[in-house]
Amino acid sequence: MAIRFPSVLSNTKQICTKNQQVVPKGYVPVYVGEQADKKRFVVPLSYLSHPVFQDLLQRAEEEYGFNHPMGALTIPCSEDTFFTLTSELRC
């Protein structure tokens, strides 16, 4: 089953609201990107148990421990890598 990039965006939603940041039920916010340019995404909770995402979480723990600079889960990878990995999760 092939996954197209727009379908990834439908499940990995970037939420950038000025005053209120909404996280739908069943989703978790994560920050992704390079040091100075991190973007906030909301991913399904089911992703957290997948081995590919577990690797990302382990990398986040190694880099940040439990003190994430953005105040929420921060994933230490580029946006392109994040999209590639989350597209694998949809398969």
Biopython code that builds the backbone (N, CA, C, O; Angstrom):
import numpy as np
from Bio.PDB.StructureBuilder import StructureBuilder

atoms = [
    (1, "MET", "N", (0.840, -1.180, 0.000)),
    (1, "MET", "CA", (0.000, 0.000, 0.000)),
    (1, "MET", "C", (0.886, 1.246, 0.000)),
    (1, "MET", "O", (1.660, 1.454, 0.934)),
    (2, "ALA", "N", (0.781, 2.050, -1.010)),
    (2, "ALA", "CA", (1.590, 3.258, -1.124)),
    (2, "ALA", "C", (0.959, 4.389, -0.333)),
    (2, "ALA", "O", (-0.262, 4.541, -0.303)),
    (3, "ILE", "N", (1.800, 5.171, 0.299)),
    (3, "ILE", "CA", (1.340, 6.319, 1.069)),
    (3, "ILE", "C", (1.780, 7.578, 0.340)),
    (3, "ILE", "O", (2.953, 7.733, 0.000)),
    (4, "ARG", "N", (0.868, 8.440, 0.112)),
    (4, "ARG", "CA", (1.189, 9.707, -0.538)),
    (4, "ARG", "C", (1.430, 10.760, 0.521)),
    (4, "ARG", "O", (0.864, 10.703, 1.613)),
    (5, "PHE", "N", (2.261, 11.707, 0.194)),
    (5, "PHE", "CA", (2.620, 12.762, 1.136)),
    (5, "PHE", "C", (1.408, 13.497, 1.697)),
    (5, "PHE", "O", (1.363, 13.714, 2.908)),
    (6, "PRO", "N", (0.405, 13.902, 0.878)),
    (6, "PRO", "CA", (-0.754, 14.602, 1.445)),
    (6, "PRO", "C", (-1.510, 13.765, 2.473)),
    (6, "PRO", "O", (-2.077, 14.325, 3.411)),
    (7, "SER", "N", (-1.534, 12.430, 2.322)),
    (7, "SER", "CA", (-2.232, 11.608, 3.306)),
    (7, "SER", "C", (-1.506, 11.623, 4.646)),
    (7, "SER", "O", (-2.135, 11.500, 5.697)),
    (8, "VAL", "N", (-0.187, 11.775, 4.611)),
    (8, "VAL", "CA", (0.564, 11.884, 5.854)),
    (8, "VAL", "C", (0.165, 13.165, 6.570)),
    (8, "VAL", "O", (-0.020, 13.178, 7.787)),
    (9, "LEU", "N", (0.038, 14.227, 5.812)),
    (9, "LEU", "CA", (-0.333, 15.496, 6.415)),
    (9, "LEU", "C", (-1.726, 15.473, 7.026)),
    (9, "LEU", "O", (-2.005, 16.236, 7.951)),
    (10, "SER", "N", (-2.599, 14.616, 6.527)),
    (10, "SER", "CA", (-3.936, 14.559, 7.097)),
    (10, "SER", "C", (-3.925, 13.972, 8.500)),
    (10, "SER", "O", (-4.778, 14.325, 9.314)),
    (11, "ASN", "N", (-2.975, 13.079, 8.806)),
    (11, "ASN", "CA", (-2.875, 12.504, 10.142)),
    (11, "ASN", "C", (-1.821, 13.180, 11.003)),
    (11, "ASN", "O", (-1.905, 13.133, 12.230)),
    (12, "THR", "N", (-0.856, 13.793, 10.398)),
    (12, "THR", "CA", (0.156, 14.535, 11.126)),
    (12, "THR", "C", (-0.127, 16.003, 10.869)),
    (12, "THR", "O", (0.352, 16.579, 9.892)),
    (13, "LYS", "N", (-0.894, 16.591, 11.736)),
    (13, "LYS", "CA", (-1.385, 17.938, 11.505)),
    (13, "LYS", "C", (-0.490, 18.969, 12.173)),
    (13, "LYS", "O", (-0.142, 18.837, 13.347)),
    (14, "GLN", "N", (-0.129, 19.976, 11.434)),
    (14, "GLN", "CA", (0.624, 21.064, 12.011)),
    (14, "GLN", "C", (-0.389, 22.063, 12.542)),
    (14, "GLN", "O", (-1.260, 22.532, 11.809)),
    (15, "ILE", "N", (-0.266, 22.379, 13.812)),
    (15, "ILE", "CA", (-1.202, 23.314, 14.429)),
    (15, "ILE", "C", (-0.416, 24.542, 14.863)),
    (15, "ILE", "O", (0.440, 24.457, 15.744)),
    (16, "CYS", "N", (-0.699, 25.659, 14.258)),
    (16, "CYS", "CA", (-0.024, 26.909, 14.576)),
    (16, "CYS", "C", (-1.072, 27.990, 14.793)),
    (16, "CYS", "O", (-1.313, 28.811, 13.907)),
    (17, "THR", "N", (-1.686, 27.995, 15.946)),
    (17, "THR", "CA", (-2.637, 29.043, 16.253)),
    (17, "THR", "C", (-1.978, 30.019, 17.201)),
    (17, "THR", "O", (-1.085, 29.644, 17.961)),
    (18, "LYS", "N", (-2.403, 31.245, 17.166)),
    (18, "LYS", "CA", (-1.748, 32.286, 17.919)),
    (18, "LYS", "C", (-2.045, 32.205, 19.416)),
    (18, "LYS", "O", (-1.118, 32.201, 20.226)),
    (19, "ASN", "N", (-3.296, 32.141, 19.788)),
    (19, "ASN", "CA", (-3.662, 32.205, 21.194)),
    (19, "ASN", "C", (-3.935, 30.846, 21.820)),
    (19, "ASN", "O", (-3.699, 30.666, 23.014)),
    (20, "GLN", "N", (-4.420, 29.898, 21.055)),
    (20, "GLN", "CA", (-4.821, 28.620, 21.612)),
    (20, "GLN", "C", (-4.307, 27.495, 20.729)),
    (20, "GLN", "O", (-4.464, 27.520, 19.509)),
    (21, "GLN", "N", (-3.697, 26.520, 21.363)),
    (21, "GLN", "CA", (-3.204, 25.379, 20.621)),
    (21, "GLN", "C", (-4.033, 24.174, 21.023)),
    (21, "GLN", "O", (-3.975, 23.719, 22.165)),
    (22, "VAL", "N", (-4.797, 23.667, 20.086)),
    (22, "VAL", "CA", (-5.738, 22.593, 20.344)),
    (22, "VAL", "C", (-5.111, 21.252, 19.983)),
    (22, "VAL", "O", (-4.515, 21.093, 18.918)),
    (23, "VAL", "N", (-5.258, 20.293, 20.892)),
    (23, "VAL", "CA", (-4.808, 18.932, 20.630)),
    (23, "VAL", "C", (-6.047, 18.047, 20.685)),
    (23, "VAL", "O", (-6.649, 17.893, 21.747)),
    (24, "PRO", "N", (-6.433, 17.464, 19.551)),
    (24, "PRO", "CA", (-7.616, 16.608, 19.532)),
    (24, "PRO", "C", (-7.426, 15.377, 20.414)),
    (24, "PRO", "O", (-6.301, 14.932, 20.643)),
    (25, "LYS", "N", (-8.524, 14.842, 20.898)),
    (25, "LYS", "CA", (-8.478, 13.634, 21.711)),
    (25, "LYS", "C", (-7.845, 12.503, 20.891)),
    (25, "LYS", "O", (-8.179, 12.310, 19.722)),
    (26, "GLY", "N", (-6.924, 11.759, 21.523)),
    (26, "GLY", "CA", (-6.261, 10.664, 20.844)),
    (26, "GLY", "C", (-4.989, 11.069, 20.118)),
    (26, "GLY", "O", (-4.418, 10.264, 19.382)),
    (27, "TYR", "N", (-4.537, 12.293, 20.311)),
    (27, "TYR", "CA", (-3.330, 12.809, 19.664)),
    (27, "TYR", "C", (-2.390, 13.382, 20.711)),
    (27, "TYR", "O", (-2.800, 13.681, 21.833)),
    (28, "VAL", "N", (-1.138, 13.531, 20.338)),
    (28, "VAL", "CA", (-0.128, 14.118, 21.222)),
    (28, "VAL", "C", (0.699, 15.130, 20.420)),
    (28, "VAL", "O", (1.053, 14.863, 19.272)),
    (29, "PRO", "N", (1.008, 16.290, 21.014)),
    (29, "PRO", "CA", (1.827, 17.273, 20.292)),
    (29, "PRO", "C", (3.309, 16.923, 20.389)),
    (29, "PRO", "O", (3.778, 16.453, 21.426)),
    (30, "VAL", "N", (4.032, 17.155, 19.311)),
    (30, "VAL", "CA", (5.485, 16.990, 19.286)),
    (30, "VAL", "C", (6.093, 18.162, 18.526)),
    (30, "VAL", "O", (5.481, 18.718, 17.615)),
    (31, "TYR", "N", (7.306, 18.521, 18.918)),
    (31, "TYR", "CA", (8.057, 19.553, 18.206)),
    (31, "TYR", "C", (9.137, 18.866, 17.393)),
    (31, "TYR", "O", (9.835, 17.982, 17.890)),
    (32, "VAL", "N", (9.269, 19.277, 16.143)),
    (32, "VAL", "CA", (10.201, 18.656, 15.212)),
    (32, "VAL", "C", (10.952, 19.744, 14.463)),
    (32, "VAL", "O", (10.383, 20.784, 14.132)),
    (33, "GLY", "N", (12.227, 19.505, 14.197)),
    (33, "GLY", "CA", (12.987, 20.441, 13.379)),
    (33, "GLY", "C", (14.344, 20.737, 13.957)),
    (33, "GLY", "O", (14.731, 20.204, 14.997)),
    (34, "GLU", "N", (15.052, 21.585, 13.274)),
    (34, "GLU", "CA", (16.385, 21.978, 13.698)),
    (34, "GLU", "C", (16.290, 22.893, 14.914)),
    (34, "GLU", "O", (15.211, 23.380, 15.251)),
    (35, "GLN", "N", (17.409, 23.119, 15.560)),
    (35, "GLN", "CA", (17.449, 23.853, 16.825)),
    (35, "GLN", "C", (16.657, 25.162, 16.812)),
    (35, "GLN", "O", (15.830, 25.389, 17.695)),
    (36, "ALA", "N", (16.896, 26.006, 15.842)),
    (36, "ALA", "CA", (16.278, 27.330, 15.840)),
    (36, "ALA", "C", (14.896, 27.349, 15.189)),
    (36, "ALA", "O", (14.139, 28.299, 15.386)),
    (37, "ASP", "N", (14.559, 26.327, 14.425)),
    (37, "ASP", "CA", (13.320, 26.354, 13.652)),
    (37, "ASP", "C", (12.495, 25.088, 13.897)),
    (37, "ASP", "O", (12.404, 24.222, 13.026)),
    (38, "LYS", "N", (11.903, 24.987, 15.073)),
    (38, "LYS", "CA", (11.073, 23.825, 15.404)),
    (38, "LYS", "C", (9.616, 24.127, 15.105)),
    (38, "LYS", "O", (9.141, 25.239, 15.336)),
    (39, "LYS", "N", (8.910, 23.132, 14.590)),
    (39, "LYS", "CA", (7.484, 23.272, 14.305)),
    (39, "LYS", "C", (6.717, 22.257, 15.132)),
    (39, "LYS", "O", (7.220, 21.178, 15.447)),
    (40, "ARG", "N", (5.512, 22.614, 15.470)),
    (40, "ARG", "CA", (4.664, 21.776, 16.308)),
    (40, "ARG", "C", (3.746, 20.937, 15.428)),
    (40, "ARG", "O", (3.083, 21.454, 14.528)),
    (41, "PHE", "N", (3.716, 19.637, 15.701)),
    (41, "PHE", "CA", (2.842, 18.717, 14.998)),
    (41, "PHE", "C", (2.049, 17.918, 16.011)),
    (41, "PHE", "O", (2.461, 17.766, 17.162)),
    (42, "VAL", "N", (0.923, 17.415, 15.579)),
    (42, "VAL", "CA", (0.089, 16.577, 16.427)),
    (42, "VAL", "C", (-0.019, 15.221, 15.755)),
    (42, "VAL", "O", (-0.464, 15.122, 14.612)),
    (43, "VAL", "N", (0.393, 14.167, 16.471)),
    (43, "VAL", "CA", (0.396, 12.819, 15.907)),
    (43, "VAL", "C", (-0.534, 11.917, 16.714)),
    (43, "VAL", "O", (-0.759, 12.162, 17.899)),
    (44, "PRO", "N", (-1.073, 10.885, 16.085)),
    (44, "PRO", "CA", (-1.942, 9.952, 16.813)),
    (44, "PRO", "C", (-1.184, 9.234, 17.934)),
    (44, "PRO", "O", (-0.010, 8.897, 17.775)),
    (45, "LEU", "N", (-1.842, 9.006, 19.046)),
    (45, "LEU", "CA", (-1.232, 8.290, 20.163)),
    (45, "LEU", "C", (-0.757, 6.898, 19.762)),
    (45, "LEU", "O", (0.210, 6.388, 20.327)),
    (46, "SER", "N", (-1.423, 6.285, 18.798)),
    (46, "SER", "CA", (-1.041, 4.943, 18.363)),
    (46, "SER", "C", (0.384, 4.900, 17.824)),
    (46, "SER", "O", (1.012, 3.841, 17.841)),
    (47, "TYR", "N", (0.909, 6.028, 17.346)),
    (47, "TYR", "CA", (2.273, 6.075, 16.834)),
    (47, "TYR", "C", (3.295, 5.798, 17.942)),
    (47, "TYR", "O", (4.369, 5.264, 17.667)),
    (48, "LEU", "N", (2.976, 6.152, 19.180)),
    (48, "LEU", "CA", (3.935, 6.042, 20.274)),
    (48, "LEU", "C", (4.391, 4.609, 20.537)),
    (48, "LEU", "O", (5.494, 4.402, 21.041)),
    (49, "SER", "N", (3.580, 3.635, 20.212)),
    (49, "SER", "CA", (3.941, 2.252, 20.468)),
    (49, "SER", "C", (4.644, 1.579, 19.287)),
    (49, "SER", "O", (5.102, 0.444, 19.417)),
    (50, "HIS", "N", (4.736, 2.239, 18.168)),
    (50, "HIS", "CA", (5.368, 1.670, 16.978)),
    (50, "HIS", "C", (6.898, 1.704, 17.130)),
    (50, "HIS", "O", (7.444, 2.699, 17.605)),
    (51, "PRO", "N", (7.594, 0.627, 16.732)),
    (51, "PRO", "CA", (9.060, 0.577, 16.881)),
    (51, "PRO", "C", (9.808, 1.747, 16.227)),
    (51, "PRO", "O", (10.803, 2.217, 16.779)),
    (52, "VAL", "N", (9.355, 2.219, 15.080)),
    (52, "VAL", "CA", (10.016, 3.349, 14.413)),
    (52, "VAL", "C", (9.906, 4.601, 15.274)),
    (52, "VAL", "O", (10.881, 5.335, 15.436)),
    (53, "PHE", "N", (8.731, 4.843, 15.822)),
    (53, "PHE", "CA", (8.548, 6.021, 16.672)),
    (53, "PHE", "C", (9.262, 5.830, 18.009)),
    (53, "PHE", "O", (9.740, 6.801, 18.596)),
    (54, "GLN", "N", (9.340, 4.593, 18.496)),
    (54, "GLN", "CA", (10.082, 4.307, 19.718)),
    (54, "GLN", "C", (11.549, 4.706, 19.570)),
    (54, "GLN", "O", (12.159, 5.205, 20.515)),
    (55, "ASP", "N", (12.111, 4.485, 18.384)),
    (55, "ASP", "CA", (13.487, 4.913, 18.122)),
    (55, "ASP", "C", (13.621, 6.431, 18.223)),
    (55, "ASP", "O", (14.597, 6.941, 18.774)),
    (56, "LEU", "N", (12.633, 7.148, 17.689)),
    (56, "LEU", "CA", (12.644, 8.611, 17.808)),
    (56, "LEU", "C", (12.563, 9.038, 19.268)),
    (56, "LEU", "O", (13.254, 9.966, 19.687)),
    (57, "LEU", "N", (11.723, 8.364, 20.038)),
    (57, "LEU", "CA", (11.577, 8.698, 21.456)),
    (57, "LEU", "C", (12.868, 8.417, 22.225)),
    (57, "LEU", "O", (13.230, 9.162, 23.135)),
    (58, "GLN", "N", (13.550, 7.349, 21.856)),
    (58, "GLN", "CA", (14.824, 7.036, 22.507)),
    (58, "GLN", "C", (15.869, 8.104, 22.185)),
    (58, "GLN", "O", (16.635, 8.515, 23.056)),
    (59, "ARG", "N", (15.892, 8.547, 20.933)),
    (59, "ARG", "CA", (16.818, 9.627, 20.551)),
    (59, "ARG", "C", (16.500, 10.913, 21.306)),
    (59, "ARG", "O", (17.403, 11.638, 21.723)),
    (60, "ALA", "N", (15.192, 11.193, 21.480)),
    (60, "ALA", "CA", (14.785, 12.385, 22.229)),
    (60, "ALA", "C", (15.237, 12.276, 23.681)),
    (60, "ALA", "O", (15.704, 13.255, 24.263)),
    (61, "GLU", "N", (15.102, 11.090, 24.266)),
    (61, "GLU", "CA", (15.534, 10.891, 25.652)),
    (61, "GLU", "C", (17.039, 11.069, 25.786)),
    (61, "GLU", "O", (17.507, 11.685, 26.743)),
    (62, "GLU", "N", (17.810, 10.531, 24.827)),
    (62, "GLU", "CA", (19.262, 10.664, 24.869)),
    (62, "GLU", "C", (19.703, 12.116, 24.745)),
    (62, "GLU", "O", (20.657, 12.541, 25.397)),
    (63, "GLU", "N", (19.000, 12.875, 23.901)),
    (63, "GLU", "CA", (19.409, 14.262, 23.671)),
    (63, "GLU", "C", (18.892, 15.213, 24.745)),
    (63, "GLU", "O", (19.632, 16.084, 25.203)),
    (64, "TYR", "N", (17.635, 15.060, 25.154)),
    (64, "TYR", "CA", (17.016, 16.021, 26.069)),
    (64, "TYR", "C", (16.724, 15.474, 27.457)),
    (64, "TYR", "O", (16.465, 16.251, 28.376)),
    (65, "GLY", "N", (16.759, 14.163, 27.635)),
    (65, "GLY", "CA", (16.342, 13.586, 28.904)),
    (65, "GLY", "C", (14.862, 13.862, 29.093)),
    (65, "GLY", "O", (14.065, 13.661, 28.176)),
    (66, "PHE", "N", (14.498, 14.314, 30.264)),
    (66, "PHE", "CA", (13.097, 14.644, 30.504)),
    (66, "PHE", "C", (12.884, 16.148, 30.584)),
    (66, "PHE", "O", (11.826, 16.605, 31.018)),
    (67, "ASN", "N", (13.872, 16.912, 30.173)),
    (67, "ASN", "CA", (13.798, 18.368, 30.178)),
    (67, "ASN", "C", (13.764, 18.859, 28.738)),
    (67, "ASN", "O", (14.802, 19.208, 28.177)),
    (68, "HIS", "N", (12.587, 18.888, 28.139)),
    (68, "HIS", "CA", (12.452, 19.301, 26.746)),
    (68, "HIS", "C", (12.387, 20.823, 26.662)),
    (68, "HIS", "O", (11.609, 21.448, 27.383)),
    (69, "PRO", "N", (13.189, 21.421, 25.798)),
    (69, "PRO", "CA", (13.285, 22.879, 25.735)),
    (69, "PRO", "C", (11.990, 23.581, 25.327)),
    (69, "PRO", "O", (11.783, 24.741, 25.685)),
    (70, "MET", "N", (11.124, 22.907, 24.593)),
    (70, "MET", "CA", (9.892, 23.542, 24.132)),
    (70, "MET", "C", (8.744, 23.336, 25.123)),
    (70, "MET", "O", (7.652, 23.865, 24.915)),
    (71, "GLY", "N", (8.972, 22.576, 26.193)),
    (71, "GLY", "CA", (7.923, 22.327, 27.165)),
    (71, "GLY", "C", (7.060, 21.127, 26.809)),
    (71, "GLY", "O", (6.192, 20.738, 27.591)),
    (72, "ALA", "N", (7.279, 20.548, 25.666)),
    (72, "ALA", "CA", (6.550, 19.357, 25.220)),
    (72, "ALA", "C", (7.565, 18.426, 24.571)),
    (72, "ALA", "O", (8.745, 18.762, 24.466)),
    (73, "LEU", "N", (7.117, 17.282, 24.146)),
    (73, "LEU", "CA", (8.002, 16.305, 23.535)),
    (73, "LEU", "C", (8.674, 16.900, 22.305)),
    (73, "LEU", "O", (8.003, 17.373, 21.389)),
    (74, "THR", "N", (9.997, 16.873, 22.292)),
    (74, "THR", "CA", (10.774, 17.411, 21.188)),
    (74, "THR", "C", (11.518, 16.267, 20.519)),
    (74, "THR", "O", (12.260, 15.538, 21.177)),
    (75, "ILE", "N", (11.325, 16.106, 19.221)),
    (75, "ILE", "CA", (11.951, 15.044, 18.451)),
    (75, "ILE", "C", (13.173, 15.616, 17.735)),
    (75, "ILE", "O", (13.034, 16.543, 16.937)),
    (76, "PRO", "N", (14.383, 15.076, 18.008)),
    (76, "PRO", "CA", (15.595, 15.628, 17.399)),
    (76, "PRO", "C", (15.849, 15.076, 15.989)),
    (76, "PRO", "O", (16.730, 14.238, 15.795)),
    (77, "CYS", "N", (15.081, 15.548, 15.020)),
    (77, "CYS", "CA", (15.312, 15.168, 13.624)),
    (77, "CYS", "C", (14.743, 16.267, 12.733)),
    (77, "CYS", "O", (14.023, 17.151, 13.198)),
    (78, "SER", "N", (15.071, 16.200, 11.472)),
    (78, "SER", "CA", (14.566, 17.198, 10.528)),
    (78, "SER", "C", (13.098, 16.901, 10.201)),
    (78, "SER", "O", (12.611, 15.793, 10.425)),
    (79, "GLU", "N", (12.416, 17.896, 9.675)),
    (79, "GLU", "CA", (11.019, 17.708, 9.278)),
    (79, "GLU", "C", (10.893, 16.644, 8.192)),
    (79, "GLU", "O", (9.961, 15.839, 8.213)),
    (80, "ASP", "N", (11.824, 16.637, 7.249)),
    (80, "ASP", "CA", (11.785, 15.644, 6.167)),
    (80, "ASP", "C", (11.899, 14.225, 6.716)),
    (80, "ASP", "O", (11.170, 13.328, 6.292)),
    (81, "THR", "N", (12.809, 14.029, 7.652)),
    (81, "THR", "CA", (12.967, 12.711, 8.277)),
    (81, "THR", "C", (11.702, 12.328, 9.022)),
    (81, "THR", "O", (11.263, 11.180, 8.959)),
    (82, "PHE", "N", (11.119, 13.282, 9.726)),
    (82, "PHE", "CA", (9.888, 13.032, 10.487)),
    (82, "PHE", "C", (8.756, 12.608, 9.550)),
    (82, "PHE", "O", (8.030, 11.661, 9.852)),
    (83, "PHE", "N", (8.601, 13.290, 8.429)),
    (83, "PHE", "CA", (7.558, 12.934, 7.465)),
    (83, "PHE", "C", (7.799, 11.548, 6.870)),
    (83, "PHE", "O", (6.859, 10.780, 6.667)),
    (84, "THR", "N", (9.056, 11.238, 6.593)),
    (84, "THR", "CA", (9.386, 9.921, 6.051)),
    (84, "THR", "C", (9.025, 8.834, 7.062)),
    (84, "THR", "O", (8.404, 7.833, 6.703)),
    (85, "LEU", "N", (9.408, 9.026, 8.304)),
    (85, "LEU", "CA", (9.138, 8.025, 9.330)),
    (85, "LEU", "C", (7.644, 7.881, 9.631)),
    (85, "LEU", "O", (7.147, 6.769, 9.806)),
    (86, "THR", "N", (6.938, 8.999, 9.689)),
    (86, "THR", "CA", (5.501, 8.901, 9.963)),
    (86, "THR", "C", (4.750, 8.305, 8.775)),
    (86, "THR", "O", (3.698, 7.689, 8.950)),
    (87, "SER", "N", (5.284, 8.484, 7.573)),
    (87, "SER", "CA", (4.636, 7.840, 6.426)),
    (87, "SER", "C", (4.808, 6.319, 6.496)),
    (87, "SER", "O", (3.933, 5.576, 6.050)),
    (88, "GLU", "N", (5.927, 5.856, 7.051)),
    (88, "GLU", "CA", (6.137, 4.426, 7.269)),
    (88, "GLU", "C", (5.142, 3.888, 8.297)),
    (88, "GLU", "O", (4.687, 2.749, 8.192)),
    (89, "LEU", "N", (4.816, 4.695, 9.268)),
    (89, "LEU", "CA", (3.877, 4.259, 10.314)),
    (89, "LEU", "C", (2.479, 4.036, 9.783)),
    (89, "LEU", "O", (1.726, 3.220, 10.313)),
    (90, "ARG", "N", (2.133, 4.761, 8.737)),
    (90, "ARG", "CA", (0.789, 4.631, 8.147)),
    (90, "ARG", "C", (0.621, 3.333, 7.368)),
    (90, "ARG", "O", (-0.504, 2.897, 7.122)),
    (91, "CYS", "N", (1.735, 2.713, 6.978)),
    (91, "CYS", "CA", (1.667, 1.475, 6.180)),
    (91, "CYS", "C", (1.133, 0.310, 6.991)),
    (91, "CYS", "O", (1.013, -0.800, 6.472)),
]
sb = StructureBuilder()
sb.init_structure("model")
sb.init_model(0)
sb.init_chain("A")
sb.init_seg("    ")
for serial, (resi, resn, name, xyz) in enumerate(atoms, 1):
    if name == "N":
        sb.init_residue(resn, " ", resi, " ")
    sb.init_atom(name, np.array(xyz, "f"), 0.0, 1.0, " ", f" {name:<3s}", serial, name[0])
structure = sb.get_structure()
